[in-house]
Amino acid sequence: GASRASLSPPPVAVPAGGDTRGDHLSIRSTPRAPSGAMSAAAGPDGGGLAAYLGGLNQPNREALAQLCSANGLKEEDLRNADKITHIEMVLDDYYIMDTLNLFTNLKSVVLIQQAISRISGLELCPALERLVLNENRIEKVENLSNNTHLRHLHLSCNAIAELGNGLEGLQDLEVFWIAENLLTSLKGIELAPNIEEFNVSRNKLETIFGQLDRNTKLRVLNLSDNRISSFRNVLDLSKFSGLTDLAFSDPDWGDNPVCELSNFQTYVLYHLPALRTLDRMRISDEEHSGAQAAFARKRLYYNMRIKMSKRNATDAIRYCKGLHEEHSASIRNELEVAARSLRRIGGRARAREQNPQKALILEADEGTESSDQKSAERRLREAQAELADATTALDALKRGIRGDEDAWIRSLRLELQSGGNVRMEPSVPSRDLWAKQVRELVSSRFRAEDFSRFGIMDIKIHNVTRVHNRSLRIRFEEIISRISADGTTTNMEYLFYIPDPRNAEANLKAVAEEGAESDTIPCNSTSKGGGGASGSPPSHSRVNTTSSAQGQRTTTDGSSASEGLLEDFLQAGASHEQVEDGVREPLALLTNSVGLAEAGRLDHFSDTSCGQALARGMFRGVARQRRLHGGVGPEAHLG
C-alpha cells in the first residue's frame, strides 16, 4: 500500500514534489463551490477542477487525496482527469468511491482490501470495462446501470446477500466473480444474460435449479463450497451446450455435499458431454465414453423394471375388472329377482281389478303383498345404488392402481436420474427389523377415538417402504453437526408428516424426493400414559420456526383432535406461509399423532364420490349384518 496523505481543508491537491507515490500531499485552500461532479466542459482549465474540489466534503477530500497518493497522480493529472483510464489501490483503507466520478474515461478500477461498504462514483464512467472490488464490506450490488460496457466484474469476499437488480443494464458482462459472499439465491443473474465465466463459490446456495436459464452462454461455472446436495442441479446444467469448465469442488474453496454422492463423476460426465474440466481436473475422451457406457447399462436395467411395473398394473386392473364383473352379475341377479317380485305383485293387482270375484279370494293376501312390494322396491333401489357404487369404486381402484404404477415408475426414474442416491426399498416382513419397528411405532401412536367418527376401530399395516435419499441424509447430518458443534444436546423423535389433504399424494412424493424445506410446524398430540396412546384430551401446538409466532388449541373430547384438520391446515397455511413476490413458500406440518396425520385425508376422501360410495357400501354391510343377526348390532360379529 501507499503511505497515507496528510490533508488540511479545503483542497486543491498538489504534490509536494516529484512522484507522489510514497510522498505526503500538501493541500492549498480554495474558495468552496457547490457540490457535484465536474462537468466535461470544465475540463483541464482548472476552473472546473477548483469548483469540483471546493464542493467536496471532508471525507471525500481525504478519499481523493488518498487515491491520488496511491496512484501517483499530480495536480496536472487531475486537470486532465479524463485521460486517466486506470485506478488501482490495495490495502489502503479507502472507503468512499464517490470521487471516482472525476475520472470520466476510466476503463479499469481495482480496489482490493479496502473499507468500501457501498458501490458509488461510477455513474459518470460509461467506458468502464473492468471493476474489481474484492475483499471489502459491500452489502449490495448497485449503481452500475450506467456502466453498460462493463465486461469484468469481481465482487468476491464481501457481504452481499442478494443480487437484486444490481446487474441491470450490464448486457456486455462476460466475467462475474462473486465468491465468498452470503448469497442464498441467484435471482437477478438473468439481468446479465451474456455472462460466460461465473464464479459463485463459498456462498450459501442450496440449489441453482432454474436460476441460470437465461445465461445460455456460460462456459466456465464454479459452484464450489456451497450447500448443493442434489443431482437435480447437475441435470439442470445439461441445457448449457457450451459449458466446458465446471467445479462443484475446488481446492481453493471447498466442496459441495453433492460431491459425496455415489457415481458423482459418472453422472456429471454423462449429462454434460462437452465438459473438458471437472473440479479443476482435465477430463479425457475415454472418461466421457466410460460414463456414457455405464449410464446406458443402467438405463436398460431400469427400463426393464419399468416395463414389468406397467405389466403388473395392467394385470391387476384386469383382475379387478373380473371381480367387478362377478360382483355386478350378483347385483344384477338381485335386480332381476326384485323386478320379478314387483312384476308378480303388479300382475296380481291387475288381476283383482279385472276379476272382482277373484279379488275377494285374493283380498286376504293384500297386506302381505303390500309388504312384499315395499321390500322388493327397497331391494331394487339398493341393488341399483350398489351397482352404481361398484362402478365408482372400480374407477377409483383403477385410478389408484395407475397412481401406484406412476409412483413406482417415478421412483425408478428418480433412482436412475439420481445415480442410485434416491431409491425406495420395499420391506420383507420376515427379514427387515426396521419394518417391524415402524409397524410398532405406528401401532403405538394409533388411537381409535381419533377415528371413531369414520367407523375405524383399528389399523393394519400391509407394507412399509423405506426411502433412501442420500442428498437429504447429508444435509440432515450437516445440520445435526452444526447443532452439536454449538454444544446443544439433540434428542431424536420420529414424527409423521401431515400432507395437504387436497393434494396428499403429490405432497408425499415431493417430501420423499426433496424433503420439507420450509417452515416446519410441529402439531403434537399428548395424552396421559405417554406416547399418545390414550387418556386425556389431545392438543396440538404450532410453532413457526421462522417468525417464532405461536398458537395453541386444546380439544375437549377424544375424537375432536382430528376433526376439521383440513380447515386447520388451510388456516395454518394462511397464517404461516411466507409470501415473497406473489409466490407462497410451502408449509410443512409434523405430528406425533397418527390421528392428526391421517384424519385430514379421510375427511377429504369422505367428500369425494368414491368416499361417499364406500360409506354407503359400509352402511349396507352393517344393515345386512343386522338383518342376519335379528336386528342385533353387528359390532359383536364384525372384525
KOLKOLNU-479235 format. One record per residue (C-alpha): residue in three letters; x, y, z. Coordinates in steps of 0.05 Angstrom, whole numbers, padded with zeros to 5 digits, always signed. Each point is the difference from the previous one (the first is absolute). Layout:
BEGIN
ALAXYZ ...
//
This chain:
BEGIN
GLY+00000+00000+00000 ALA+00019+00073-00007 SER+00014+00046+00058 ARG-00058+00041+00028 ALA-00014+00072-00022 SER+00000+00058+00049 LEU-00055+00049-00018 SER-00025+00068+00022 PRO-00067+00028-00024 PRO-00023+00021-00051 PRO+00042-00030-00056 VAL+00036+00005-00063 ALA+00045-00060+00002 VAL+00071+00018-00020 PRO+00059-00047+00004 ALA+00054+00023+00048 GLY+00051-00021-00051 GLY+00015-00052-00053 ASP-00040-00064+00000 THR-00054+00001+00052 ARG+00002-00075+00009 GLY+00030-00008+00069 ASP-00001+00076+00014 HIS-00049+00041+00041 LEU-00047+00049-00035 SER-00005+00072+00021 ILE-00067+00036-00008 ARG-00011+00071-00023 SER-00063+00037+00020 THR-00049+00021-00054 PRO-00069+00032+00004 ARG-00055-00051+00011 ALA-00047-00014-00059 PRO-00066-00036-00006 SER+00005-00076+00007 GLY-00005-00044-00062 ALA+00042-00032-00053 MET+00045+00040-00045 SER-00033+00008-00067 ALA+00034-00023-00063 ALA+00002+00072-00024 ALA+00040+00021+00060 GLY+00055-00046-00024 PRO+00072+00015+00014 ASP-00003+00077+00006 GLY+00003-00003+00075 GLY-00063+00039+00014 GLY-00045-00061-00004 LEU+00050-00040+00042 ALA+00002+00054+00054 ALA-00076+00002+00002 TYR-00004-00075+00005 LEU+00052-00005+00055 GLY-00031+00058+00038 GLY-00067-00036+00000 LEU+00026-00062+00034 ASN-00012-00014+00073 GLN+00057-00020+00046 PRO-00006-00076-00007 ASN-00002+00005-00076 ARG+00060+00048+00000 GLU+00039-00050+00042 ALA-00021-00058-00045 LEU+00022+00038-00063 ALA+00067+00018+00030 GLN+00009-00073+00020 LEU-00017-00023-00070 CYS+00049+00049-00031 SER+00055-00020+00047 ALA-00009-00074-00013 ASN-00002+00009-00076 GLY+00054+00053-00006 LEU-00047+00053-00027 LYS+00024+00072-00003 GLU-00040+00064-00006 GLU+00011+00000-00075 ASP-00029-00070-00003 LEU-00062+00024+00035 ARG-00007+00058-00049 ASN+00000-00053-00054 ALA-00041-00051+00038 ASP-00035-00022-00063 LYS+00066-00030-00024 ILE+00007-00047+00060 THR-00027-00069-00018 HIS+00026-00044+00057 ILE-00006+00006+00076 GLU+00029-00052+00047 MET+00005-00004+00076 VAL+00017-00057+00047 LEU+00000+00002+00076 ASP-00012+00075+00008 ASP-00063+00003+00043 TYR-00033+00040-00056 TYR-00074+00001+00017 ILE-00037+00052-00044 MET-00005-00010-00075 ASP-00039+00063-00016 THR+00060+00039-00028 LEU+00011-00051-00055 ASN-00051+00040-00040 LEU+00056+00051-00013 PHE+00033-00051-00046 THR-00053-00007-00054 ASN+00040-00044-00048 LEU+00019-00054+00048 LYS+00006-00069-00030 SER+00027-00039+00059 VAL-00011+00010+00075 VAL+00034-00047+00050 LEU-00014+00013+00074 ILE+00021-00061+00040 GLN+00000-00008+00076 GLN-00028+00069+00014 ALA-00055+00021+00047 ILE-00053+00013-00054 SER-00071-00014+00022 ARG-00038+00028-00060 ILE+00011+00001-00075 SER-00004+00071-00025 GLY+00035+00053-00041 LEU-00002-00039-00065 GLU-00063+00031-00030 LEU+00041+00047-00044 CYS+00048-00055-00024 PRO-00037-00032-00059 ALA+00064-00027-00031 LEU+00016-00043+00061 GLU+00017-00072-00022 ARG+00031-00030+00063 LEU-00020+00009+00073 VAL+00034-00039+00056 LEU-00026+00013+00071 ASN+00023-00063+00035 GLU+00009-00004+00076 ASN-00042+00060+00020 ARG-00063+00009+00042 ILE-00051+00007-00056 GLU-00070-00025+00016 LYS-00037+00018-00064 VAL+00012-00001-00075 GLU-00022+00069-00023 ASN+00014+00062-00042 LEU+00028-00037-00060 SER-00056+00010-00050 ASN+00038+00055-00038 ASN+00062-00044-00009 THR-00029-00035-00060 HIS+00068-00020-00028 LEU+00022-00036+00063 ARG+00029-00068-00019 HIS+00035-00023+00064 LEU-00031+00008+00069 HIS+00033-00029+00063 LEU-00036+00007+00067 SER+00029-00059+00038 CYS+00010+00000+00075 ASN-00054+00050+00019 ALA-00066-00005+00037 ILE-00050-00002-00057 ALA-00063-00039+00016 GLU-00038+00010-00065 LEU+00011+00025-00071 GLY-00066+00037-00005 ASN-00001+00046-00060 GLY+00073+00017+00006 LEU+00019-00030-00067 GLU-00052+00038-00039 GLY+00028+00029-00064 LEU+00063-00042-00001 GLN-00014-00035-00066 ASP+00074-00003-00017 LEU+00022-00033+00065 GLU+00041-00063-00016 VAL+00038-00016+00065 PHE-00034+00004+00067 TRP+00032-00022+00065 ILE-00040+00005+00064 ALA+00033-00054+00042 GLU+00000-00001+00076 ASN-00063+00040+00012 LEU-00067-00015+00032 LEU-00043-00017-00060 THR-00057-00050+00010 SER-00029+00010-00070 LEU+00024+00021-00068 LYS-00062+00041-00014 GLY+00022+00060-00040 ILE+00054-00035-00040 GLU-00048-00002-00059 LEU+00010+00075-00009 ALA+00069-00014-00027 PRO-00015-00055-00051 ASN+00067+00001-00036 ILE+00043-00023+00058 GLU+00051-00052-00024 GLU+00040-00010+00064 PHE-00036-00002+00068 ASN+00032-00014+00067 VAL-00048-00004+00058 SER+00042-00043+00046 ARG-00007+00001+00076 ASN-00070+00028+00006 LYS-00062-00031+00031 LEU-00034-00029-00061 GLU-00041-00063+00010 THR-00025-00003-00071 ILE+00011+00034-00067 PHE-00058-00036-00034 GLY-00032+00046-00053 GLN+00039+00061+00023 LEU+00050+00001-00059 ASP-00050-00013-00056 ARG+00014+00066-00036 ASN+00075-00005+00006 THR+00008-00046-00059 LYS+00070+00023-00018 LEU+00033-00029+00062 ARG+00067-00033-00013 VAL+00032+00000+00069 LEU-00040-00010+00064 ASN+00028-00008+00070 LEU-00050-00020+00053 SER+00048-00029+00051 ASP-00009+00006+00075 ASN-00075+00010+00000 ARG-00056-00044+00029 ILE-00021-00033-00065 SER-00018-00073+00014 SER-00043-00025-00057 PHE+00014-00026-00070 ARG-00060+00039-00021 ASN+00046+00061-00006 VAL+00047-00039-00045 LEU-00057-00020-00045 ASP-00021+00073-00004 LEU+00068+00018-00028 SER-00007-00048-00059 LYS-00035+00055-00039 PHE+00066+00038-00006 SER+00032-00031-00061 GLY+00060+00046+00004 LEU+00018-00015+00073 THR+00071-00027-00001 ASP+00026+00015+00070 LEU-00041-00018+00062 ALA+00020-00004+00073 PHE-00041-00025+00059 SER+00065-00012+00037 ASP+00060+00045-00002 PRO+00064-00005+00042 ASP+00001+00076+00007 TRP-00071+00003+00027 GLY-00030-00067+00022 ASP-00053-00052-00017 ASN-00075-00007-00007 PRO-00038-00057+00033 VAL-00019-00025-00070 CYS+00073-00021-00010 GLU-00011-00054+00054 LEU-00056-00034-00040 SER+00012-00066-00033 ASN+00018+00001-00074 PHE+00011+00075+00002 GLN+00051+00005-00056 THR-00035-00051-00044 TYR-00066+00038+00007 VAL+00031+00068-00015 LEU+00039-00024-00061 TYR-00060-00036-00029 HIS-00045+00061+00003 LEU+00054+00050-00020 PRO+00036-00031-00059 ALA+00034+00065-00020 LEU+00036+00006+00067 ARG+00076+00003-00004 THR+00016+00018+00072 LEU-00036-00025+00062 ASP+00020+00023+00069 ARG+00065+00028-00028 MET+00019-00067-00031 ARG+00006-00012-00075 ILE-00050-00049-00029 SER+00021-00048-00056 ASP-00043-00027-00056 GLU+00009-00070+00031 GLU-00032+00024+00065 HIS-00059+00028-00039 SER-00009-00065-00038 GLY+00003-00041+00064 ALA-00054+00043+00032 GLN-00045-00006-00061 ALA+00007-00077-00001 ALA-00013-00007+00075 PHE-00062+00043-00003 ALA-00026-00037-00061 ARG+00003-00066+00038 LYS-00036+00029+00060 ARG-00054+00030-00045 LEU-00012-00068-00033 TYR-00008-00032+00068 TYR-00050+00052+00025 ASN-00039-00001-00065 MET-00011-00075+00010 ARG-00026+00012+00071 ILE-00046+00055-00025 LYS-00030-00046-00053 MET-00010-00053+00054 SER-00036+00051+00044 LYS-00047+00019-00057 ARG-00015-00073-00014 ASN-00015-00013+00074 ALA-00047+00060+00003 THR-00037-00024-00063 ASP-00008-00070+00030 ALA-00026+00029+00065 ILE-00052+00042-00036 ARG-00021-00060-00042 TYR-00008-00041+00065 CYS-00041+00057+00032 LYS-00045+00004-00061 GLY-00013-00075+00007 LEU-00020+00008+00073 HIS-00043+00059-00020 GLU-00036-00041-00053 GLU-00014-00055+00050 HIS-00025+00050+00051 SER-00042+00036-00052 ALA-00030-00066-00024 SER-00020-00015+00072 ILE-00032+00069+00007 ARG-00036-00008-00067 ASN-00028-00066+00024 GLU-00028+00037+00061 LEU-00028+00053-00047 GLU-00034-00054-00041 VAL-00029-00034+00062 ALA-00027+00066+00026 ALA-00028+00017-00069 ARG-00034-00068-00005 SER-00031+00010+00068 LEU-00026+00068-00020 ARG-00028-00028-00065 ARG-00034-00057+00037 ILE-00030+00047+00051 GLY-00022+00047-00056 GLY-00032-00058-00038 ARG-00040-00021+00061 ALA-00024+00072+00009 ARG-00023+00003-00072 ALA-00035-00067+00007 ARG-00040+00027+00059 GLU-00020+00060-00040 GLN-00023-00043-00060 ASN-00036-00055+00040 PRO-00039+00027+00060 GLN-00022-00070+00021 LYS+00072-00024+00003 ALA+00019+00064+00035 LEU-00039-00023+00061 ILE+00042-00063+00003 LEU+00066+00039-00007 GLU-00021+00055+00047 ALA+00027-00037+00061 ASP+00071+00001-00031 GLU-00002+00075-00015 GLY+00036+00020+00064 THR+00055-00050-00012 GLU+00007+00024-00072 SER+00007+00072+00023 SER+00056-00020+00046 ASP+00032-00042-00055 GLN-00005+00057-00048 LYS+00035+00049+00047 SER+00054-00052+00013 ALA+00010-00012-00075 GLU+00002+00074-00015 ARG+00052+00009+00056 ARG+00042-00057-00027 LEU-00005+00030-00070 ARG+00023+00069+00023 GLU+00057-00030+00041 ALA+00023-00044-00058 GLN-00001+00058-00049 ALA+00039+00044+00050 GLU+00049-00057+00014 LEU+00012-00011-00074 ALA+00014+00074-00010 ASP+00046+00001+00061 ALA+00036-00061-00025 THR+00015+00034-00066 THR+00024+00062+00038 ALA+00044-00044+00044 LEU+00029-00036-00061 ASP+00017+00067-00033 ALA+00033+00023+00064 LEU+00038-00066+00007 LYS+00026+00006-00071 ARG+00023+00071+00014 GLY+00033-00025+00063 ILE+00037-00056-00036 ARG+00022+00047-00054 GLY+00021+00050+00053 ASP+00041-00054+00035 GLU+00030-00019-00067 ASP+00018+00072-00015 ALA+00030+00009+00069 TRP+00042-00063-00008 ILE+00023+00020-00069 ARG+00015+00069+00025 SER+00043-00030+00056 LEU+00037-00044-00050 ARG+00014+00059-00045 LEU+00021+00042+00059 GLU+00047-00056+00021 LEU+00030+00000-00070 GLN+00004+00076-00004 SER+00031+00006+00069 GLY+00053-00052-00014 GLY-00030-00046+00052 ASN+00003+00053+00055 VAL-00076+00002+00007 ARG-00035-00067+00002 MET-00059-00036+00031 GLU+00009-00064+00039 PRO-00063-00043+00010 SER+00004-00040+00064 VAL+00003-00075+00007 PRO-00039-00014+00065 SER+00037-00064+00017 ARG+00068+00034-00006 ASP-00001+00075+00013 LEU+00004+00022+00072 TRP-00011+00073-00019 ALA-00067-00017-00030 LYS-00021-00033+00065 GLN+00022+00061+00039 VAL-00042+00045-00046 ARG-00061-00044+00009 GLU+00008+00003+00076 LEU+00010+00075-00002 VAL-00063+00013-00041 SER-00042-00049+00041 SER+00023+00031+00066 ARG-00022+00069-00024 PHE-00067-00021-00028 ARG-00060+00020+00042 ALA-00068-00028-00019 GLU-00037+00060+00027 ASP+00033+00044-00053 PHE-00033-00042-00054 SER-00066-00019+00033 ARG-00041+00046-00043 PHE+00025-00036-00061 GLY-00020-00068+00029 ILE+00074-00020+00005 MET+00019-00038+00063 ASP+00069-00027-00017 ILE+00057+00005-00050 LYS+00035-00053-00041 ILE+00066+00014-00034 HIS+00007-00039-00065 ASN+00070+00022-00021 VAL+00054+00051+00015 THR+00046+00034-00050 ARG+00064+00034+00021 VAL+00025+00060-00038 HIS+00075+00005-00009 ASN+00017+00072-00018 ARG+00074+00011+00008 SER-00005+00074-00017 LEU-00049+00013+00057 ARG+00040-00044+00046 ILE+00063+00041-00012 ARG-00037+00064+00012 PHE-00032-00028+00063 GLU+00067-00023+00028 GLU+00030+00068-00017 ILE-00055+00035+00040 ILE+00008-00048+00058 SER+00076+00012-00002 ARG-00010+00075+00003 ILE-00048-00006+00058 SER+00047-00048+00037 ALA+00059+00047-00012 ASP-00038+00054+00039 GLY-00003-00046+00060 THR-00074-00012-00007 THR-00026-00068+00021 THR-00042-00033-00054 ASN-00057-00049+00013 MET-00029-00038-00059 GLU-00075-00009-00008 TYR-00039-00034-00056 LEU-00056+00043-00026 PHE-00054-00009-00052 TYR-00004+00048-00059 ILE-00069+00031-00011 PRO-00012+00010-00074 ASP-00048+00051-00029 PRO-00065-00042+00000 ARG-00019+00030-00068 ASN+00064-00025-00033 ALA+00028-00053+00046 GLU+00034-00046-00051 ALA+00038+00056-00034 ASN+00021+00028+00068 LEU+00026-00068+00023 LYS+00039-00010-00065 ALA+00031+00069+00005 VAL+00022-00010+00073 ALA+00029-00069-00016 GLU+00041+00029-00056 GLU+00018+00070+00025 GLY-00016+00002+00074 ALA-00041+00052+00037 GLU+00043+00061-00014 SER-00040+00056+00031 ASP-00039+00018+00063 THR-00007-00062+00044 ILE-00059+00002+00048 PRO-00005-00055+00052 CYS-00071-00021+00017 ASN+00008-00041+00063 SER-00054-00043+00030 THR+00013-00018+00073 SER-00038-00044+00048 LYS+00008-00032+00068 GLY+00039-00064+00001 GLY+00050+00028-00051 GLY+00010-00015-00073 GLY-00067+00028-00021 ALA-00033-00067+00015 SER-00063+00019+00037 GLY-00030+00042+00054 SER-00002+00075+00008 PRO-00027+00048-00053 PRO+00051+00009-00055 SER+00028+00067-00022 HIS+00046+00025-00053 SER+00042+00062-00005 ARG+00031+00034-00060 VAL+00066+00036+00002 ASN+00025+00038-00061 THR+00075-00010+00001 THR+00011+00062-00042 SER-00040+00052+00038 SER-00008-00035+00068 ALA-00074+00015-00001 GLN-00037-00051+00043 GLY-00071-00023+00008 GLN-00035-00056+00036 ARG-00068-00033-00002 THR-00024-00053+00051 THR-00057-00046-00016 THR-00052-00023+00050 ASP-00014-00071-00022 GLY+00041-00058-00025 SER-00025+00001-00072 SER+00002+00073-00016 ALA+00076+00005-00005 SER-00006-00022-00073 GLU-00065+00035-00017 GLY+00006+00058-00048 LEU+00073-00014-00015 LEU-00009+00024-00071 GLU-00024+00067+00027 ASP+00057+00000+00050 PHE+00049-00013-00057 LEU-00027+00057-00042 GLN+00000+00047+00060 ALA+00071-00019+00017 GLY+00020+00012-00072 ALA-00033+00068-00001 SER+00034+00022+00064 HIS+00069-00031-00008 GLU+00016-00002-00074 GLN+00053+00050-00019 VAL-00019+00042-00061 GLU+00053+00030-00044 ASP-00012+00030-00069 GLY-00068-00033-00002 VAL+00028-00071+00010 ARG-00020-00039+00062 GLU+00052-00041+00034 PRO-00021-00072+00015 LEU-00023-00018+00070 ALA+00022-00062+00039 LEU-00042-00028+00057 LEU+00027-00055+00045 THR-00034-00038+00056 ASN+00009-00059+00047 SER-00073-00021-00009 VAL-00025-00048-00054 GLY-00068+00032+00008 LEU+00025+00069-00019 ALA+00042-00028-00057 GLU-00057-00040-00032 ALA-00067+00032+00020 GLY+00007+00058-00048 ARG+00007-00046-00059 LEU-00059-00042+00024 ASP-00042+00063+00007 HIS+00018+00020-00071 PHE-00011-00070-00027 SER-00068-00005+00033 ASP-00023+00059-00042 THR+00020-00032-00066 SER-00048-00043-00042 CYS+00042-00062+00016 GLY+00000+00015+00074 GLN-00075+00009+00001 ALA-00009-00065-00039 LEU+00044-00036+00050 ALA-00040+00029+00058 ARG-00066-00024-00031 GLY+00031-00069-00010 MET+00020-00003+00073 PHE-00070+00020+00022 ARG-00030-00054-00045 GLY+00048-00051+00031 VAL-00020+00021+00070 ALA-00074-00004-00018 ARG+00008-00070-00028 GLN+00037-00023+00061 ARG-00056+00027+00043 ARG-00051-00038-00040 LEU+00041-00063+00003 HIS+00005+00005+00076 GLY-00072+00017+00012 GLY+00008+00075+00009 VAL+00059-00005+00048 GLY+00057+00048-00013 PRO+00056-00029-00041 GLU+00056+00025+00046 ALA+00004-00067+00035 HIS+00007-00038-00066 LEU+00040+00046-00045 GLY+00076+00002+00003 
//
